[in-house]
Amino acid sequence: MRQNVLLDTGPLVALINRREQFHPWVREEWAKIQPPLLTCESVITEAYFLLKNVYGGETAIITLLRSRVIQIPFRLEENLEAVDELMIRYQSVPMYEC
């Protein structure tokens, strides 16, 4: 059975930015994953910001989106109950660290 993979900002930035500490590891793991990877708009926005000074960074993000390797199926309204559960479970973790 295929499992969905959720993509957060850190691995996305590390994949694109060769100077990132975890770039080799992310490339290795990325090769093991069957697309699409699922994410949300805030991850894309944060990655754009973090890659603004990386040559080709923003283009790489849009290429991954256009090729459907990364998809944004998340809609808060449709997932509110699950998000609420996670917020309760991780209430002691500052959300900017998630």
Biotite code that builds the C-alpha atoms (Angstrom):
import biotite.structure as struc

atoms = struc.array([
    struc.Atom([0.000, 0.000, 0.000], chain_id="A", res_id=1, res_name="MET", atom_name="CA", element="C"),
    struc.Atom([1.313, 3.432, -0.950], chain_id="A", res_id=2, res_name="ARG", atom_name="CA", element="C"),
    struc.Atom([1.804, 5.886, 1.893], chain_id="A", res_id=3, res_name="GLN", atom_name="CA", element="C"),
    struc.Atom([1.423, 9.624, 1.536], chain_id="A", res_id=4, res_name="ASN", atom_name="CA", element="C"),
    struc.Atom([4.543, 11.630, 2.288], chain_id="A", res_id=5, res_name="VAL", atom_name="CA", element="C"),
    struc.Atom([4.178, 15.091, 3.814], chain_id="A", res_id=6, res_name="LEU", atom_name="CA", element="C"),
    struc.Atom([6.831, 17.582, 2.759], chain_id="A", res_id=7, res_name="LEU", atom_name="CA", element="C"),
    struc.Atom([7.926, 20.316, 5.151], chain_id="A", res_id=8, res_name="ASP", atom_name="CA", element="C"),
    struc.Atom([10.096, 23.348, 4.437], chain_id="A", res_id=9, res_name="THR", atom_name="CA", element="C"),
    struc.Atom([13.424, 22.027, 5.747], chain_id="A", res_id=10, res_name="GLY", atom_name="CA", element="C"),
    struc.Atom([13.730, 19.035, 3.429], chain_id="A", res_id=11, res_name="PRO", atom_name="CA", element="C"),
    struc.Atom([12.475, 21.046, 0.447], chain_id="A", res_id=12, res_name="LEU", atom_name="CA", element="C"),
    struc.Atom([15.095, 23.747, 1.013], chain_id="A", res_id=13, res_name="VAL", atom_name="CA", element="C"),
    struc.Atom([17.819, 21.149, 1.642], chain_id="A", res_id=14, res_name="ALA", atom_name="CA", element="C"),
    struc.Atom([16.921, 19.361, -1.582], chain_id="A", res_id=15, res_name="LEU", atom_name="CA", element="C"),
    struc.Atom([17.308, 22.508, -3.663], chain_id="A", res_id=16, res_name="ILE", atom_name="CA", element="C"),
    struc.Atom([20.182, 24.244, -1.857], chain_id="A", res_id=17, res_name="ASN", atom_name="CA", element="C"),
    struc.Atom([23.379, 22.227, -2.338], chain_id="A", res_id=18, res_name="ARG", atom_name="CA", element="C"),
    struc.Atom([25.039, 24.162, 0.493], chain_id="A", res_id=19, res_name="ARG", atom_name="CA", element="C"),
    struc.Atom([22.523, 22.971, 3.070], chain_id="A", res_id=20, res_name="GLU", atom_name="CA", element="C"),
    struc.Atom([23.959, 20.613, 5.678], chain_id="A", res_id=21, res_name="GLN", atom_name="CA", element="C"),
    struc.Atom([21.357, 17.922, 4.971], chain_id="A", res_id=22, res_name="PHE", atom_name="CA", element="C"),
    struc.Atom([21.392, 18.191, 1.166], chain_id="A", res_id=23, res_name="HIS", atom_name="CA", element="C"),
    struc.Atom([23.121, 14.800, 0.592], chain_id="A", res_id=24, res_name="PRO", atom_name="CA", element="C"),
    struc.Atom([20.791, 13.006, 3.007], chain_id="A", res_id=25, res_name="TRP", atom_name="CA", element="C"),
    struc.Atom([17.652, 14.582, 1.539], chain_id="A", res_id=26, res_name="VAL", atom_name="CA", element="C"),
    struc.Atom([18.710, 13.663, -2.010], chain_id="A", res_id=27, res_name="ARG", atom_name="CA", element="C"),
    struc.Atom([19.281, 10.085, -0.882], chain_id="A", res_id=28, res_name="GLU", atom_name="CA", element="C"),
    struc.Atom([15.879, 9.869, 0.834], chain_id="A", res_id=29, res_name="GLU", atom_name="CA", element="C"),
    struc.Atom([14.119, 11.707, -1.999], chain_id="A", res_id=30, res_name="TRP", atom_name="CA", element="C"),
    struc.Atom([15.199, 8.960, -4.409], chain_id="A", res_id=31, res_name="ALA", atom_name="CA", element="C"),
    struc.Atom([13.346, 6.397, -2.263], chain_id="A", res_id=32, res_name="LYS", atom_name="CA", element="C"),
    struc.Atom([10.031, 8.258, -2.287], chain_id="A", res_id=33, res_name="ILE", atom_name="CA", element="C"),
    struc.Atom([7.342, 7.771, -4.877], chain_id="A", res_id=34, res_name="GLN", atom_name="CA", element="C"),
    struc.Atom([5.773, 11.112, -5.863], chain_id="A", res_id=35, res_name="PRO", atom_name="CA", element="C"),
    struc.Atom([3.714, 13.047, -5.274], chain_id="A", res_id=36, res_name="PRO", atom_name="CA", element="C"),
    struc.Atom([4.815, 14.565, -1.997], chain_id="A", res_id=37, res_name="LEU", atom_name="CA", element="C"),
    struc.Atom([2.075, 16.514, -0.251], chain_id="A", res_id=38, res_name="LEU", atom_name="CA", element="C"),
    struc.Atom([2.520, 19.949, 1.256], chain_id="A", res_id=39, res_name="THR", atom_name="CA", element="C"),
    struc.Atom([0.693, 23.237, 1.877], chain_id="A", res_id=40, res_name="CYS", atom_name="CA", element="C"),
    struc.Atom([0.974, 26.832, 0.741], chain_id="A", res_id=41, res_name="GLU", atom_name="CA", element="C"),
    struc.Atom([2.832, 27.995, 3.843], chain_id="A", res_id=42, res_name="SER", atom_name="CA", element="C"),
    struc.Atom([5.648, 25.502, 3.169], chain_id="A", res_id=43, res_name="VAL", atom_name="CA", element="C"),
    struc.Atom([5.988, 26.787, -0.391], chain_id="A", res_id=44, res_name="ILE", atom_name="CA", element="C"),
    struc.Atom([5.953, 30.407, 0.795], chain_id="A", res_id=45, res_name="THR", atom_name="CA", element="C"),
    struc.Atom([8.605, 29.770, 3.449], chain_id="A", res_id=46, res_name="GLU", atom_name="CA", element="C"),
    struc.Atom([10.782, 27.826, 0.997], chain_id="A", res_id=47, res_name="ALA", atom_name="CA", element="C"),
    struc.Atom([10.560, 30.682, -1.530], chain_id="A", res_id=48, res_name="TYR", atom_name="CA", element="C"),
    struc.Atom([11.732, 33.081, 1.170], chain_id="A", res_id=49, res_name="PHE", atom_name="CA", element="C"),
    struc.Atom([14.613, 30.849, 2.302], chain_id="A", res_id=50, res_name="LEU", atom_name="CA", element="C"),
    struc.Atom([15.752, 30.199, -1.270], chain_id="A", res_id=51, res_name="LEU", atom_name="CA", element="C"),
    struc.Atom([15.475, 33.782, -2.520], chain_id="A", res_id=52, res_name="LYS", atom_name="CA", element="C"),
    struc.Atom([19.279, 34.141, -2.648], chain_id="A", res_id=53, res_name="ASN", atom_name="CA", element="C"),
    struc.Atom([19.946, 30.650, -4.002], chain_id="A", res_id=54, res_name="VAL", atom_name="CA", element="C"),
    struc.Atom([20.466, 30.652, -7.758], chain_id="A", res_id=55, res_name="TYR", atom_name="CA", element="C"),
    struc.Atom([17.584, 28.767, -9.364], chain_id="A", res_id=56, res_name="GLY", atom_name="CA", element="C"),
    struc.Atom([15.885, 28.134, -6.026], chain_id="A", res_id=57, res_name="GLY", atom_name="CA", element="C"),
    struc.Atom([12.520, 29.657, -6.812], chain_id="A", res_id=58, res_name="GLU", atom_name="CA", element="C"),
    struc.Atom([12.512, 28.106, -10.279], chain_id="A", res_id=59, res_name="THR", atom_name="CA", element="C"),
    struc.Atom([13.198, 24.676, -8.785], chain_id="A", res_id=60, res_name="ALA", atom_name="CA", element="C"),
    struc.Atom([10.161, 24.993, -6.512], chain_id="A", res_id=61, res_name="ILE", atom_name="CA", element="C"),
    struc.Atom([7.824, 25.956, -9.328], chain_id="A", res_id=62, res_name="ILE", atom_name="CA", element="C"),
    struc.Atom([9.234, 23.152, -11.498], chain_id="A", res_id=63, res_name="THR", atom_name="CA", element="C"),
    struc.Atom([8.470, 20.586, -8.782], chain_id="A", res_id=64, res_name="LEU", atom_name="CA", element="C"),
    struc.Atom([4.933, 21.961, -8.503], chain_id="A", res_id=65, res_name="LEU", atom_name="CA", element="C"),
    struc.Atom([4.295, 22.094, -12.248], chain_id="A", res_id=66, res_name="ARG", atom_name="CA", element="C"),
    struc.Atom([5.565, 18.547, -12.704], chain_id="A", res_id=67, res_name="SER", atom_name="CA", element="C"),
    struc.Atom([3.217, 17.447, -9.878], chain_id="A", res_id=68, res_name="ARG", atom_name="CA", element="C"),
    struc.Atom([6.121, 15.940, -7.904], chain_id="A", res_id=69, res_name="VAL", atom_name="CA", element="C"),
    struc.Atom([4.908, 18.228, -5.118], chain_id="A", res_id=70, res_name="ILE", atom_name="CA", element="C"),
    struc.Atom([1.177, 18.730, -4.713], chain_id="A", res_id=71, res_name="GLN", atom_name="CA", element="C"),
    struc.Atom([-0.870, 21.005, -2.465], chain_id="A", res_id=72, res_name="ILE", atom_name="CA", element="C"),
    struc.Atom([-4.076, 19.104, -1.696], chain_id="A", res_id=73, res_name="PRO", atom_name="CA", element="C"),
    struc.Atom([-4.499, 20.507, 1.808], chain_id="A", res_id=74, res_name="PHE", atom_name="CA", element="C"),
    struc.Atom([-7.478, 22.723, 2.585], chain_id="A", res_id=75, res_name="ARG", atom_name="CA", element="C"),
    struc.Atom([-7.900, 23.767, 6.208], chain_id="A", res_id=76, res_name="LEU", atom_name="CA", element="C"),
    struc.Atom([-11.672, 23.820, 5.990], chain_id="A", res_id=77, res_name="GLU", atom_name="CA", element="C"),
    struc.Atom([-11.730, 20.170, 4.906], chain_id="A", res_id=78, res_name="GLU", atom_name="CA", element="C"),
    struc.Atom([-9.154, 19.068, 7.494], chain_id="A", res_id=79, res_name="ASN", atom_name="CA", element="C"),
    struc.Atom([-10.106, 21.165, 10.495], chain_id="A", res_id=80, res_name="LEU", atom_name="CA", element="C"),
    struc.Atom([-10.848, 18.213, 12.785], chain_id="A", res_id=81, res_name="GLU", atom_name="CA", element="C"),
    struc.Atom([-7.470, 16.554, 12.115], chain_id="A", res_id=82, res_name="ALA", atom_name="CA", element="C"),
    struc.Atom([-5.632, 19.865, 12.515], chain_id="A", res_id=83, res_name="VAL", atom_name="CA", element="C"),
    struc.Atom([-7.438, 20.490, 15.802], chain_id="A", res_id=84, res_name="ASP", atom_name="CA", element="C"),
    struc.Atom([-6.366, 17.052, 17.075], chain_id="A", res_id=85, res_name="GLU", atom_name="CA", element="C"),
    struc.Atom([-2.745, 17.767, 16.175], chain_id="A", res_id=86, res_name="LEU", atom_name="CA", element="C"),
    struc.Atom([-2.872, 21.215, 17.794], chain_id="A", res_id=87, res_name="MET", atom_name="CA", element="C"),
    struc.Atom([-4.120, 19.641, 21.025], chain_id="A", res_id=88, res_name="ILE", atom_name="CA", element="C"),
    struc.Atom([-1.582, 16.806, 20.897], chain_id="A", res_id=89, res_name="ARG", atom_name="CA", element="C"),
    struc.Atom([1.339, 19.180, 20.293], chain_id="A", res_id=90, res_name="TYR", atom_name="CA", element="C"),
    struc.Atom([0.140, 22.180, 22.290], chain_id="A", res_id=91, res_name="GLN", atom_name="CA", element="C"),
    struc.Atom([3.442, 22.380, 24.191], chain_id="A", res_id=92, res_name="SER", atom_name="CA", element="C"),
    struc.Atom([5.420, 22.713, 20.933], chain_id="A", res_id=93, res_name="VAL", atom_name="CA", element="C"),
    struc.Atom([5.665, 26.240, 19.506], chain_id="A", res_id=94, res_name="PRO", atom_name="CA", element="C"),
    struc.Atom([4.034, 26.141, 16.066], chain_id="A", res_id=95, res_name="MET", atom_name="CA", element="C"),
    struc.Atom([6.894, 28.001, 14.406], chain_id="A", res_id=96, res_name="TYR", atom_name="CA", element="C"),
    struc.Atom([9.023, 24.908, 15.151], chain_id="A", res_id=97, res_name="GLU", atom_name="CA", element="C"),
    struc.Atom([6.667, 22.557, 13.317], chain_id="A", res_id=98, res_name="CYS", atom_name="CA", element="C"),
])
